[in-house]
Amino acid sequence: MKQAYQKSIKDYEDSGYFILRNFFNSQEISHLTALVDPIFLQWRDGKEAHIFEHKLLNMHSLTHAGYFEQSQIQRLAFFNAILPTKLTQYLDTLFGDGLYFHNTQLFFNPTNKARLPYWHRDMQYSPIADEQQAREQLNMLSLHVRIPLLDESGIELIPGSHKRWDTELERKVRFELEEHENSEPLADSRLIELSAGDLLIFNAQMLHRGNYALNHERKALDLCIGKSHSLSIDFLDKSVLPTHEELAQLDNPSWFQAAYQLGKA
Ligand SMILES: O=C(O)CCC(=O)C(=O)O
């Protein structure tokens, strides 16, 4: 186990990501799938035209109470399933105290094939200036825990881009300057191959994009976690957290409690 931690730390420091193979067994993946599917179907219901028109490839806030009106028990089961102790312990050991649960997303293939995978750093679509993001990059820790529920070659990363900002070309591609497009291939990118049960943990502010073409279907659950930082904490939405009553019933409430403390909710 010690070796596994050391490898994860080294991979993260060098490249901005690491993979934990076979972290969840097939029963755990089936359980997660059985919880995620009804949420996705409720979200999608009646929105197919909107999803096509806006070329959507993800939904967020899967833990919102609105998806569990028929069954509060399912919400508790979902909170328990996404943050088992083996996951929080592993990441607490690696990154130290202070990690909190921020939100969830689900990535799928866009129905509109005009949508091409686009290089980005997560906060580029926020009102925070790029220069400020660049200045704070080494002081922030925002992570994605990607949990593919189907095997996928579904995401590309630029290793090392978590500890530097863009090259001139990357900047032009990311912001589509001077006739560049954000879907252009970039040198040094790495396509990540994952099986259901593997976890990919990567820095949300490193350069990354999805890959839709190589996957007949994608269904990747994503946990957004991190340590508190002034640029990101304001985006925490209390409605995705368990209620205080639910918190008392969870197997492993620590990262949700941390969110409440940081969000001063
Ligand atoms: O899977 C994708 O399509 C993109 C993933 C992504 O952008 C993210 O996790 O922030």
The ligand as a Gaussian input file, in Angstrom:
#p B3LYP/6-31G(d) Opt

LIG

0 1
 O      -15.267000      14.082000     -20.225000
 C      -15.355000      15.163000     -20.769000
 O      -16.032000      15.337000     -21.793000
 C      -14.644000      16.369000     -20.225000
 C      -14.246000      16.233000     -18.799000
 C      -13.996000      17.550000     -18.182000
 O      -13.904000      18.564000     -18.816000
 C      -13.841000      17.656000     -16.730000
 O      -13.859000      16.644000     -16.016000
 O      -13.709000      18.811000     -16.248000

